[in-house]
Amino acid sequence: MDDLKSNWVFSSFKIADLGVGIVAFPSGYICFIYNANCNKTIYIAAYWFLVHSSVANLCVLTWDRYTAIVHPL
C-alpha cells in the first residue's frame, strides 16, 4: 500500500515537471525575450503555481524516500 502512495507522488511530480517544461519556460521566452503582446499576469501566476507545485512534490518525494530508507518496516 505504501508503494502505491509513492507511485502517486512520483506521478504527480512528473506531471508538474512536464507542466513547467511545456507551459512555463516556452511562454516565458515568448513573453519576455521577444516582447510579445501577452498577459504577463496570467503567465506569472501559472509559472509560480507550476514551479511551486514541482518543488513541493520534490520535497514530498524526498521525505517519502527518506522515511522508507530510515524506517523500512
mmJSON file of the N, C-alpha and C atoms, coordinates in Angstrom:
{"data_MODEL":{"atom_site":{
"group_PDB":["ATOM","ATOM","ATOM","ATOM","ATOM","ATOM","ATOM","ATOM","ATOM","ATOM","ATOM","ATOM","ATOM","ATOM","ATOM","ATOM","ATOM","ATOM","ATOM","ATOM","ATOM","ATOM","ATOM","ATOM","ATOM","ATOM","ATOM","ATOM","ATOM","ATOM","ATOM","ATOM","ATOM","ATOM","ATOM","ATOM","ATOM","ATOM","ATOM","ATOM","ATOM","ATOM","ATOM","ATOM","ATOM","ATOM","ATOM","ATOM","ATOM","ATOM","ATOM","ATOM","ATOM","ATOM","ATOM","ATOM","ATOM","ATOM","ATOM","ATOM","ATOM","ATOM","ATOM","ATOM","ATOM","ATOM","ATOM","ATOM","ATOM","ATOM","ATOM","ATOM","ATOM","ATOM","ATOM","ATOM","ATOM","ATOM","ATOM","ATOM","ATOM","ATOM","ATOM","ATOM","ATOM","ATOM","ATOM","ATOM","ATOM","ATOM","ATOM","ATOM","ATOM","ATOM","ATOM","ATOM","ATOM","ATOM","ATOM","ATOM","ATOM","ATOM","ATOM","ATOM","ATOM","ATOM","ATOM","ATOM","ATOM","ATOM","ATOM","ATOM","ATOM","ATOM","ATOM","ATOM","ATOM","ATOM","ATOM","ATOM","ATOM","ATOM","ATOM","ATOM","ATOM","ATOM","ATOM","ATOM","ATOM","ATOM","ATOM","ATOM","ATOM","ATOM","ATOM","ATOM","ATOM","ATOM","ATOM","ATOM","ATOM","ATOM","ATOM","ATOM","ATOM","ATOM","ATOM","ATOM","ATOM","ATOM","ATOM","ATOM","ATOM","ATOM","ATOM","ATOM","ATOM","ATOM","ATOM","ATOM","ATOM","ATOM","ATOM","ATOM","ATOM","ATOM","ATOM","ATOM","ATOM","ATOM","ATOM","ATOM","ATOM","ATOM","ATOM","ATOM","ATOM","ATOM","ATOM","ATOM","ATOM","ATOM","ATOM","ATOM","ATOM","ATOM","ATOM","ATOM","ATOM","ATOM","ATOM","ATOM","ATOM","ATOM","ATOM","ATOM","ATOM","ATOM","ATOM","ATOM","ATOM","ATOM","ATOM","ATOM","ATOM","ATOM","ATOM","ATOM","ATOM","ATOM","ATOM","ATOM","ATOM","ATOM","ATOM","ATOM","ATOM","ATOM","ATOM"],
"id":[1,2,3,4,5,6,7,8,9,10,11,12,13,14,15,16,17,18,19,20,21,22,23,24,25,26,27,28,29,30,31,32,33,34,35,36,37,38,39,40,41,42,43,44,45,46,47,48,49,50,51,52,53,54,55,56,57,58,59,60,61,62,63,64,65,66,67,68,69,70,71,72,73,74,75,76,77,78,79,80,81,82,83,84,85,86,87,88,89,90,91,92,93,94,95,96,97,98,99,100,101,102,103,104,105,106,107,108,109,110,111,112,113,114,115,116,117,118,119,120,121,122,123,124,125,126,127,128,129,130,131,132,133,134,135,136,137,138,139,140,141,142,143,144,145,146,147,148,149,150,151,152,153,154,155,156,157,158,159,160,161,162,163,164,165,166,167,168,169,170,171,172,173,174,175,176,177,178,179,180,181,182,183,184,185,186,187,188,189,190,191,192,193,194,195,196,197,198,199,200,201,202,203,204,205,206,207,208,209,210,211,212,213,214,215,216,217,218,219],
"type_symbol":["N","C","C","N","C","C","N","C","C","N","C","C","N","C","C","N","C","C","N","C","C","N","C","C","N","C","C","N","C","C","N","C","C","N","C","C","N","C","C","N","C","C","N","C","C","N","C","C","N","C","C","N","C","C","N","C","C","N","C","C","N","C","C","N","C","C","N","C","C","N","C","C","N","C","C","N","C","C","N","C","C","N","C","C","N","C","C","N","C","C","N","C","C","N","C","C","N","C","C","N","C","C","N","C","C","N","C","C","N","C","C","N","C","C","N","C","C","N","C","C","N","C","C","N","C","C","N","C","C","N","C","C","N","C","C","N","C","C","N","C","C","N","C","C","N","C","C","N","C","C","N","C","C","N","C","C","N","C","C","N","C","C","N","C","C","N","C","C","N","C","C","N","C","C","N","C","C","N","C","C","N","C","C","N","C","C","N","C","C","N","C","C","N","C","C","N","C","C","N","C","C","N","C","C","N","C","C","N","C","C","N","C","C","N","C","C","N","C","C"],
"label_atom_id":["N","CA","C","N","CA","C","N","CA","C","N","CA","C","N","CA","C","N","CA","C","N","CA","C","N","CA","C","N","CA","C","N","CA","C","N","CA","C","N","CA","C","N","CA","C","N","CA","C","N","CA","C","N","CA","C","N","CA","C","N","CA","C","N","CA","C","N","CA","C","N","CA","C","N","CA","C","N","CA","C","N","CA","C","N","CA","C","N","CA","C","N","CA","C","N","CA","C","N","CA","C","N","CA","C","N","CA","C","N","CA","C","N","CA","C","N","CA","C","N","CA","C","N","CA","C","N","CA","C","N","CA","C","N","CA","C","N","CA","C","N","CA","C","N","CA","C","N","CA","C","N","CA","C","N","CA","C","N","CA","C","N","CA","C","N","CA","C","N","CA","C","N","CA","C","N","CA","C","N","CA","C","N","CA","C","N","CA","C","N","CA","C","N","CA","C","N","CA","C","N","CA","C","N","CA","C","N","CA","C","N","CA","C","N","CA","C","N","CA","C","N","CA","C","N","CA","C","N","CA","C","N","CA","C","N","CA","C","N","CA","C","N","CA","C","N","CA","C","N","CA","C","N","CA","C"],
"label_alt_id":[null,null,null,null,null,null,null,null,null,null,null,null,null,null,null,null,null,null,null,null,null,null,null,null,null,null,null,null,null,null,null,null,null,null,null,null,null,null,null,null,null,null,null,null,null,null,null,null,null,null,null,null,null,null,null,null,null,null,null,null,null,null,null,null,null,null,null,null,null,null,null,null,null,null,null,null,null,null,null,null,null,null,null,null,null,null,null,null,null,null,null,null,null,null,null,null,null,null,null,null,null,null,null,null,null,null,null,null,null,null,null,null,null,null,null,null,null,null,null,null,null,null,null,null,null,null,null,null,null,null,null,null,null,null,null,null,null,null,null,null,null,null,null,null,null,null,null,null,null,null,null,null,null,null,null,null,null,null,null,null,null,null,null,null,null,null,null,null,null,null,null,null,null,null,null,null,null,null,null,null,null,null,null,null,null,null,null,null,null,null,null,null,null,null,null,null,null,null,null,null,null,null,null,null,null,null,null,null,null,null,null,null,null,null,null,null,null,null,null],
"label_comp_id":["MET","MET","MET","ASP","ASP","ASP","ASP","ASP","ASP","LEU","LEU","LEU","LYS","LYS","LYS","SER","SER","SER","ASN","ASN","ASN","TRP","TRP","TRP","VAL","VAL","VAL","PHE","PHE","PHE","SER","SER","SER","SER","SER","SER","PHE","PHE","PHE","LYS","LYS","LYS","ILE","ILE","ILE","ALA","ALA","ALA","ASP","ASP","ASP","LEU","LEU","LEU","GLY","GLY","GLY","VAL","VAL","VAL","GLY","GLY","GLY","ILE","ILE","ILE","VAL","VAL","VAL","ALA","ALA","ALA","PHE","PHE","PHE","PRO","PRO","PRO","SER","SER","SER","GLY","GLY","GLY","TYR","TYR","TYR","ILE","ILE","ILE","CYS","CYS","CYS","PHE","PHE","PHE","ILE","ILE","ILE","TYR","TYR","TYR","ASN","ASN","ASN","ALA","ALA","ALA","ASN","ASN","ASN","CYS","CYS","CYS","ASN","ASN","ASN","LYS","LYS","LYS","THR","THR","THR","ILE","ILE","ILE","TYR","TYR","TYR","ILE","ILE","ILE","ALA","ALA","ALA","ALA","ALA","ALA","TYR","TYR","TYR","TRP","TRP","TRP","PHE","PHE","PHE","LEU","LEU","LEU","VAL","VAL","VAL","HIS","HIS","HIS","SER","SER","SER","SER","SER","SER","VAL","VAL","VAL","ALA","ALA","ALA","ASN","ASN","ASN","LEU","LEU","LEU","CYS","CYS","CYS","VAL","VAL","VAL","LEU","LEU","LEU","THR","THR","THR","TRP","TRP","TRP","ASP","ASP","ASP","ARG","ARG","ARG","TYR","TYR","TYR","THR","THR","THR","ALA","ALA","ALA","ILE","ILE","ILE","VAL","VAL","VAL","HIS","HIS","HIS","PRO","PRO","PRO","LEU","LEU","LEU"],
"label_asym_id":["A","A","A","A","A","A","A","A","A","A","A","A","A","A","A","A","A","A","A","A","A","A","A","A","A","A","A","A","A","A","A","A","A","A","A","A","A","A","A","A","A","A","A","A","A","A","A","A","A","A","A","A","A","A","A","A","A","A","A","A","A","A","A","A","A","A","A","A","A","A","A","A","A","A","A","A","A","A","A","A","A","A","A","A","A","A","A","A","A","A","A","A","A","A","A","A","A","A","A","A","A","A","A","A","A","A","A","A","A","A","A","A","A","A","A","A","A","A","A","A","A","A","A","A","A","A","A","A","A","A","A","A","A","A","A","A","A","A","A","A","A","A","A","A","A","A","A","A","A","A","A","A","A","A","A","A","A","A","A","A","A","A","A","A","A","A","A","A","A","A","A","A","A","A","A","A","A","A","A","A","A","A","A","A","A","A","A","A","A","A","A","A","A","A","A","A","A","A","A","A","A","A","A","A","A","A","A","A","A","A","A","A","A","A","A","A","A","A","A"],
"label_entity_id":["1","1","1","1","1","1","1","1","1","1","1","1","1","1","1","1","1","1","1","1","1","1","1","1","1","1","1","1","1","1","1","1","1","1","1","1","1","1","1","1","1","1","1","1","1","1","1","1","1","1","1","1","1","1","1","1","1","1","1","1","1","1","1","1","1","1","1","1","1","1","1","1","1","1","1","1","1","1","1","1","1","1","1","1","1","1","1","1","1","1","1","1","1","1","1","1","1","1","1","1","1","1","1","1","1","1","1","1","1","1","1","1","1","1","1","1","1","1","1","1","1","1","1","1","1","1","1","1","1","1","1","1","1","1","1","1","1","1","1","1","1","1","1","1","1","1","1","1","1","1","1","1","1","1","1","1","1","1","1","1","1","1","1","1","1","1","1","1","1","1","1","1","1","1","1","1","1","1","1","1","1","1","1","1","1","1","1","1","1","1","1","1","1","1","1","1","1","1","1","1","1","1","1","1","1","1","1","1","1","1","1","1","1","1","1","1","1","1","1"],
"label_seq_id":[1,1,1,2,2,2,3,3,3,4,4,4,5,5,5,6,6,6,7,7,7,8,8,8,9,9,9,10,10,10,11,11,11,12,12,12,13,13,13,14,14,14,15,15,15,16,16,16,17,17,17,18,18,18,19,19,19,20,20,20,21,21,21,22,22,22,23,23,23,24,24,24,25,25,25,26,26,26,27,27,27,28,28,28,29,29,29,30,30,30,31,31,31,32,32,32,33,33,33,34,34,34,35,35,35,36,36,36,37,37,37,38,38,38,39,39,39,40,40,40,41,41,41,42,42,42,43,43,43,44,44,44,45,45,45,46,46,46,47,47,47,48,48,48,49,49,49,50,50,50,51,51,51,52,52,52,53,53,53,54,54,54,55,55,55,56,56,56,57,57,57,58,58,58,59,59,59,60,60,60,61,61,61,62,62,62,63,63,63,64,64,64,65,65,65,66,66,66,67,67,67,68,68,68,69,69,69,70,70,70,71,71,71,72,72,72,73,73,73],
"pdbx_PDB_ins_code":[null,null,null,null,null,null,null,null,null,null,null,null,null,null,null,null,null,null,null,null,null,null,null,null,null,null,null,null,null,null,null,null,null,null,null,null,null,null,null,null,null,null,null,null,null,null,null,null,null,null,null,null,null,null,null,null,null,null,null,null,null,null,null,null,null,null,null,null,null,null,null,null,null,null,null,null,null,null,null,null,null,null,null,null,null,null,null,null,null,null,null,null,null,null,null,null,null,null,null,null,null,null,null,null,null,null,null,null,null,null,null,null,null,null,null,null,null,null,null,null,null,null,null,null,null,null,null,null,null,null,null,null,null,null,null,null,null,null,null,null,null,null,null,null,null,null,null,null,null,null,null,null,null,null,null,null,null,null,null,null,null,null,null,null,null,null,null,null,null,null,null,null,null,null,null,null,null,null,null,null,null,null,null,null,null,null,null,null,null,null,null,null,null,null,null,null,null,null,null,null,null,null,null,null,null,null,null,null,null,null,null,null,null,null,null,null,null,null,null],
"Cartn_x":[0.813,0.0,0.852,2.002,2.882,3.511,3.745,4.315,3.351,2.06,1.059,1.075,1.238,1.321,2.566,3.671,4.918,4.791,4.151,3.958,3.054,2.049,1.168,1.934,2.776,3.577,4.55,5.175,6.117,5.409,4.215,3.445,3.042,2.653,2.319,3.53,4.695,5.933,6.245,6.051,6.313,5.376,4.111,3.142,3.471,3.871,4.243,5.482,6.481,7.668,7.349,6.461,6.041,5.35,4.526,3.873,4.863,5.907,6.947,7.653,7.985,8.721,7.912,6.619,5.79,5.114,4.704,3.935,4.797,5.526,6.177,7.348,8.305,9.502,9.28,8.581,8.366,7.548,6.52,5.743,6.563,7.484,8.378,9.285,9.807,10.639,9.842,8.633,7.814,7.448,7.037,6.586,7.72,8.827,9.847,11.014,11.439,12.587,12.169,11.067,10.637,9.655,9.351,8.433,7.109,6.553,5.268,4.157,3.052,1.905,1.133,1.413,0.749,0.392,-0.494,-0.908,0.112,0.98,2.064,1.57,0.426,-0.113,-0.501,-1.158,-1.547,-0.299,0.682,1.915,2.615,2.751,3.451,2.721,1.388,0.609,0.79,0.725,0.902,2.333,3.306,4.704,4.945,4.502,4.743,3.977,2.753,1.993,2.717,3.158,3.811,5.157,5.931,7.24,7.091,6.17,5.983,5.391,4.501,3.972,5.055,5.935,7.036,7.993,8.34,9.254,8.593,7.32,6.617,6.552,6.285,6.277,7.653,8.708,10.058,10.357,9.914,10.12,9.361,8.126,7.335,7.958,8.415,9.054,10.346,11.112,12.348,12.057,11.051,10.685,10.189,9.414,8.904,10.044,11.007,12.148,13.023,13.176,13.955,13.334,12.036,11.377,11.381,11.327,11.37,12.739,13.797,15.132,15.457,15.109,15.453,14.567,13.281,12.334,11.688,12.387,11.869,10.621,10.431,9.26,8.434],
"Cartn_y":[-1.196,0.0,1.253,1.2,2.356,2.617,1.544,1.704,2.435,2.214,2.904,4.399,4.786,6.196,6.825,6.124,6.626,6.801,5.861,5.987,7.156,7.428,8.563,9.873,9.98,11.19,11.362,10.274,10.362,10.751,10.237,10.611,12.081,12.541,13.956,14.837,14.399,15.131,15.198,14.084,14.068,15.007,15.037,15.918,17.383,17.715,19.093,19.516,18.639,18.967,19.097,18.275,18.382,19.719,20.148,21.457,22.596,22.498,23.531,23.551,22.386,22.316,22.673,22.408,22.675,24.039,24.48,25.723,26.897,26.733,27.876,28.427,27.599,28.117,28.593,27.848,28.381,29.673,29.758,31.002,32.141,31.831,32.857,33.419,32.551,33.031,33.928,33.537,34.327,35.668,35.669,36.905,37.874,37.383,38.287,38.533,37.551,37.744,38.415,37.97,38.539,39.694,40.055,41.161,41.052,39.866,39.648,40.28,40.543,41.129,39.992,39.762,38.692,39.181,38.479,38.83,38.271,39.139,38.681,38.297,38.803,38.437,36.963,36.493,35.084,34.209,34.675,33.896,33.756,34.845,34.804,33.906,33.977,33.116,31.643,31.317,29.923,29.451,30.331,29.971,29.647,30.514,30.281,29.066,28.86,27.677,26.401,26.347,25.142,24.898,25.955,25.781,25.377,26.017,25.667,24.267,23.866,22.508,21.478,21.801,20.886,20.768,21.88,21.846,21.162,21.431,20.783,19.271,18.834,17.399,16.784,17.516,17.015,16.859,17.812,17.719,16.533,16.327,15.194,13.875,13.807,12.584,12.308,13.343,13.168,12.689,13.277,12.852,11.404,11.037,9.67,8.67,8.972,8.072,8.036,9.171,9.214,8.314,8.44,7.616,6.137,5.85,4.457,3.836,4.639,4.109,4.03,5.07,5.107,4.178,4.101,3.246,2.265,1.221,0.344,-0.442,-0.738,-1.53,-0.828],
"Cartn_z":[0.0,0.0,0.0,0.71,0.757,-0.608,-1.379,-2.707,-3.634,-3.466,-4.274,-3.996,-2.741,-2.383,-2.997,-2.966,-3.533,-5.044,-5.7,-7.149,-7.487,-6.671,-6.919,-6.784,-5.772,-5.568,-6.727,-7.161,-8.273,-9.568,-9.802,-10.993,-10.941,-9.771,-9.615,-9.873,-9.423,-9.659,-11.151,-11.868,-13.306,-14.047,-13.655,-14.307,-14.047,-12.823,-12.505,-13.297,-13.406,-14.188,-15.669,-16.154,-17.545,-17.796,-16.84,-16.965,-16.98,-16.17,-16.167,-17.517,-18.03,-19.289,-20.51,-20.479,-21.653,-21.593,-20.4,-20.282,-19.836,-18.751,-18.107,-18.92,-19.269,-19.911,-21.348,-22.203,-23.554,-23.575,-22.742,-22.72,-22.135,-21.229,-20.695,-21.775,-22.633,-23.735,-24.663,-24.967,-25.882,-25.269,-23.998,-23.354,-23.048,-22.517,-22.008,-22.967,-23.695,-24.578,-25.879,-26.473,-27.74,-27.576,-26.333,-26.013,-26.768,-26.771,-27.431,-26.602,-27.235,-26.559,-25.884,-24.602,-23.876,-22.478,-21.834,-20.487,-19.502,-19.003,-18.133,-16.754,-16.33,-15.027,-15.01,-16.051,-16.137,-16.253,-17.037,-17.17,-15.826,-15.08,-13.8,-12.803,-12.785,-11.881,-12.246,-13.525,-13.958,-13.684,-13.922,-13.69,-12.22,-11.323,-9.898,-9.396,-9.894,-9.487,-9.913,-11.158,-11.657,-10.985,-10.793,-10.161,-8.699,-7.985,-6.582,-6.411,-7.296,-7.195,-7.513,-8.435,-8.741,-7.56,-6.944,-5.792,-4.596,-4.385,-3.274,-3.478,-4.697,-4.983,-4.788,-5.145,-4.936,-3.449,-2.639,-1.187,-0.59,-1.016,-0.521,-0.955,-2.189,-2.677,-1.925,-1.631,-0.874,0.539,1.175,2.533,2.537,1.522,1.436,1.281,0.429,0.241,1.49,2.163,3.407,4.475,4.661,5.673,5.274,3.979,3.539,3.8,3.721,3.945,5.439,6.19,7.597,8.423,8.116,8.838,7.854,7.459,6.419,6.799,8.062,8.434,9.448],
"occupancy":[1.0,1.0,1.0,1.0,1.0,1.0,1.0,1.0,1.0,1.0,1.0,1.0,1.0,1.0,1.0,1.0,1.0,1.0,1.0,1.0,1.0,1.0,1.0,1.0,1.0,1.0,1.0,1.0,1.0,1.0,1.0,1.0,1.0,1.0,1.0,1.0,1.0,1.0,1.0,1.0,1.0,1.0,1.0,1.0,1.0,1.0,1.0,1.0,1.0,1.0,1.0,1.0,1.0,1.0,1.0,1.0,1.0,1.0,1.0,1.0,1.0,1.0,1.0,1.0,1.0,1.0,1.0,1.0,1.0,1.0,1.0,1.0,1.0,1.0,1.0,1.0,1.0,1.0,1.0,1.0,1.0,1.0,1.0,1.0,1.0,1.0,1.0,1.0,1.0,1.0,1.0,1.0,1.0,1.0,1.0,1.0,1.0,1.0,1.0,1.0,1.0,1.0,1.0,1.0,1.0,1.0,1.0,1.0,1.0,1.0,1.0,1.0,1.0,1.0,1.0,1.0,1.0,1.0,1.0,1.0,1.0,1.0,1.0,1.0,1.0,1.0,1.0,1.0,1.0,1.0,1.0,1.0,1.0,1.0,1.0,1.0,1.0,1.0,1.0,1.0,1.0,1.0,1.0,1.0,1.0,1.0,1.0,1.0,1.0,1.0,1.0,1.0,1.0,1.0,1.0,1.0,1.0,1.0,1.0,1.0,1.0,1.0,1.0,1.0,1.0,1.0,1.0,1.0,1.0,1.0,1.0,1.0,1.0,1.0,1.0,1.0,1.0,1.0,1.0,1.0,1.0,1.0,1.0,1.0,1.0,1.0,1.0,1.0,1.0,1.0,1.0,1.0,1.0,1.0,1.0,1.0,1.0,1.0,1.0,1.0,1.0,1.0,1.0,1.0,1.0,1.0,1.0,1.0,1.0,1.0,1.0,1.0,1.0,1.0,1.0,1.0,1.0,1.0,1.0],
"B_iso_or_equiv":[0.0,0.0,0.0,0.0,0.0,0.0,0.0,0.0,0.0,0.0,0.0,0.0,0.0,0.0,0.0,0.0,0.0,0.0,0.0,0.0,0.0,0.0,0.0,0.0,0.0,0.0,0.0,0.0,0.0,0.0,0.0,0.0,0.0,0.0,0.0,0.0,0.0,0.0,0.0,0.0,0.0,0.0,0.0,0.0,0.0,0.0,0.0,0.0,0.0,0.0,0.0,0.0,0.0,0.0,0.0,0.0,0.0,0.0,0.0,0.0,0.0,0.0,0.0,0.0,0.0,0.0,0.0,0.0,0.0,0.0,0.0,0.0,0.0,0.0,0.0,0.0,0.0,0.0,0.0,0.0,0.0,0.0,0.0,0.0,0.0,0.0,0.0,0.0,0.0,0.0,0.0,0.0,0.0,0.0,0.0,0.0,0.0,0.0,0.0,0.0,0.0,0.0,0.0,0.0,0.0,0.0,0.0,0.0,0.0,0.0,0.0,0.0,0.0,0.0,0.0,0.0,0.0,0.0,0.0,0.0,0.0,0.0,0.0,0.0,0.0,0.0,0.0,0.0,0.0,0.0,0.0,0.0,0.0,0.0,0.0,0.0,0.0,0.0,0.0,0.0,0.0,0.0,0.0,0.0,0.0,0.0,0.0,0.0,0.0,0.0,0.0,0.0,0.0,0.0,0.0,0.0,0.0,0.0,0.0,0.0,0.0,0.0,0.0,0.0,0.0,0.0,0.0,0.0,0.0,0.0,0.0,0.0,0.0,0.0,0.0,0.0,0.0,0.0,0.0,0.0,0.0,0.0,0.0,0.0,0.0,0.0,0.0,0.0,0.0,0.0,0.0,0.0,0.0,0.0,0.0,0.0,0.0,0.0,0.0,0.0,0.0,0.0,0.0,0.0,0.0,0.0,0.0,0.0,0.0,0.0,0.0,0.0,0.0,0.0,0.0,0.0,0.0,0.0,0.0],
"pdbx_formal_charge":[null,null,null,null,null,null,null,null,null,null,null,null,null,null,null,null,null,null,null,null,null,null,null,null,null,null,null,null,null,null,null,null,null,null,null,null,null,null,null,null,null,null,null,null,null,null,null,null,null,null,null,null,null,null,null,null,null,null,null,null,null,null,null,null,null,null,null,null,null,null,null,null,null,null,null,null,null,null,null,null,null,null,null,null,null,null,null,null,null,null,null,null,null,null,null,null,null,null,null,null,null,null,null,null,null,null,null,null,null,null,null,null,null,null,null,null,null,null,null,null,null,null,null,null,null,null,null,null,null,null,null,null,null,null,null,null,null,null,null,null,null,null,null,null,null,null,null,null,null,null,null,null,null,null,null,null,null,null,null,null,null,null,null,null,null,null,null,null,null,null,null,null,null,null,null,null,null,null,null,null,null,null,null,null,null,null,null,null,null,null,null,null,null,null,null,null,null,null,null,null,null,null,null,null,null,null,null,null,null,null,null,null,null,null,null,null,null,null,null],
"auth_seq_id":[1,1,1,2,2,2,3,3,3,4,4,4,5,5,5,6,6,6,7,7,7,8,8,8,9,9,9,10,10,10,11,11,11,12,12,12,13,13,13,14,14,14,15,15,15,16,16,16,17,17,17,18,18,18,19,19,19,20,20,20,21,21,21,22,22,22,23,23,23,24,24,24,25,25,25,26,26,26,27,27,27,28,28,28,29,29,29,30,30,30,31,31,31,32,32,32,33,33,33,34,34,34,35,35,35,36,36,36,37,37,37,38,38,38,39,39,39,40,40,40,41,41,41,42,42,42,43,43,43,44,44,44,45,45,45,46,46,46,47,47,47,48,48,48,49,49,49,50,50,50,51,51,51,52,52,52,53,53,53,54,54,54,55,55,55,56,56,56,57,57,57,58,58,58,59,59,59,60,60,60,61,61,61,62,62,62,63,63,63,64,64,64,65,65,65,66,66,66,67,67,67,68,68,68,69,69,69,70,70,70,71,71,71,72,72,72,73,73,73],
"auth_comp_id":["MET","MET","MET","ASP","ASP","ASP","ASP","ASP","ASP","LEU","LEU","LEU","LYS","LYS","LYS","SER","SER","SER","ASN","ASN","ASN","TRP","TRP","TRP","VAL","VAL","VAL","PHE","PHE","PHE","SER","SER","SER","SER","SER","SER","PHE","PHE","PHE","LYS","LYS","LYS","ILE","ILE","ILE","ALA","ALA","ALA","ASP","ASP","ASP","LEU","LEU","LEU","GLY","GLY","GLY","VAL","VAL","VAL","GLY","GLY","GLY","ILE","ILE","ILE","VAL","VAL","VAL","ALA","ALA","ALA","PHE","PHE","PHE","PRO","PRO","PRO","SER","SER","SER","GLY","GLY","GLY","TYR","TYR","TYR","ILE","ILE","ILE","CYS","CYS","CYS","PHE","PHE","PHE","ILE","ILE","ILE","TYR","TYR","TYR","ASN","ASN","ASN","ALA","ALA","ALA","ASN","ASN","ASN","CYS","CYS","CYS","ASN","ASN","ASN","LYS","LYS","LYS","THR","THR","THR","ILE","ILE","ILE","TYR","TYR","TYR","ILE","ILE","ILE","ALA","ALA","ALA","ALA","ALA","ALA","TYR","TYR","TYR","TRP","TRP","TRP","PHE","PHE","PHE","LEU","LEU","LEU","VAL","VAL","VAL","HIS","HIS","HIS","SER","SER","SER","SER","SER","SER","VAL","VAL","VAL","ALA","ALA","ALA","ASN","ASN","ASN","LEU","LEU","LEU","CYS","CYS","CYS","VAL","VAL","VAL","LEU","LEU","LEU","THR","THR","THR","TRP","TRP","TRP","ASP","ASP","ASP","ARG","ARG","ARG","TYR","TYR","TYR","THR","THR","THR","ALA","ALA","ALA","ILE","ILE","ILE","VAL","VAL","VAL","HIS","HIS","HIS","PRO","PRO","PRO","LEU","LEU","LEU"],
"auth_asym_id":["A","A","A","A","A","A","A","A","A","A","A","A","A","A","A","A","A","A","A","A","A","A","A","A","A","A","A","A","A","A","A","A","A","A","A","A","A","A","A","A","A","A","A","A","A","A","A","A","A","A","A","A","A","A","A","A","A","A","A","A","A","A","A","A","A","A","A","A","A","A","A","A","A","A","A","A","A","A","A","A","A","A","A","A","A","A","A","A","A","A","A","A","A","A","A","A","A","A","A","A","A","A","A","A","A","A","A","A","A","A","A","A","A","A","A","A","A","A","A","A","A","A","A","A","A","A","A","A","A","A","A","A","A","A","A","A","A","A","A","A","A","A","A","A","A","A","A","A","A","A","A","A","A","A","A","A","A","A","A","A","A","A","A","A","A","A","A","A","A","A","A","A","A","A","A","A","A","A","A","A","A","A","A","A","A","A","A","A","A","A","A","A","A","A","A","A","A","A","A","A","A","A","A","A","A","A","A","A","A","A","A","A","A","A","A","A","A","A","A"],
"auth_atom_id":["N","CA","C","N","CA","C","N","CA","C","N","CA","C","N","CA","C","N","CA","C","N","CA","C","N","CA","C","N","CA","C","N","CA","C","N","CA","C","N","CA","C","N","CA","C","N","CA","C","N","CA","C","N","CA","C","N","CA","C","N","CA","C","N","CA","C","N","CA","C","N","CA","C","N","CA","C","N","CA","C","N","CA","C","N","CA","C","N","CA","C","N","CA","C","N","CA","C","N","CA","C","N","CA","C","N","CA","C","N","CA","C","N","CA","C","N","CA","C","N","CA","C","N","CA","C","N","CA","C","N","CA","C","N","CA","C","N","CA","C","N","CA","C","N","CA","C","N","CA","C","N","CA","C","N","CA","C","N","CA","C","N","CA","C","N","CA","C","N","CA","C","N","CA","C","N","CA","C","N","CA","C","N","CA","C","N","CA","C","N","CA","C","N","CA","C","N","CA","C","N","CA","C","N","CA","C","N","CA","C","N","CA","C","N","CA","C","N","CA","C","N","CA","C","N","CA","C","N","CA","C","N","CA","C","N","CA","C","N","CA","C","N","CA","C","N","CA","C","N","CA","C","N","CA","C"],
"pdbx_PDB_model_num":[1,1,1,1,1,1,1,1,1,1,1,1,1,1,1,1,1,1,1,1,1,1,1,1,1,1,1,1,1,1,1,1,1,1,1,1,1,1,1,1,1,1,1,1,1,1,1,1,1,1,1,1,1,1,1,1,1,1,1,1,1,1,1,1,1,1,1,1,1,1,1,1,1,1,1,1,1,1,1,1,1,1,1,1,1,1,1,1,1,1,1,1,1,1,1,1,1,1,1,1,1,1,1,1,1,1,1,1,1,1,1,1,1,1,1,1,1,1,1,1,1,1,1,1,1,1,1,1,1,1,1,1,1,1,1,1,1,1,1,1,1,1,1,1,1,1,1,1,1,1,1,1,1,1,1,1,1,1,1,1,1,1,1,1,1,1,1,1,1,1,1,1,1,1,1,1,1,1,1,1,1,1,1,1,1,1,1,1,1,1,1,1,1,1,1,1,1,1,1,1,1,1,1,1,1,1,1,1,1,1,1,1,1,1,1,1,1,1,1]
}}}
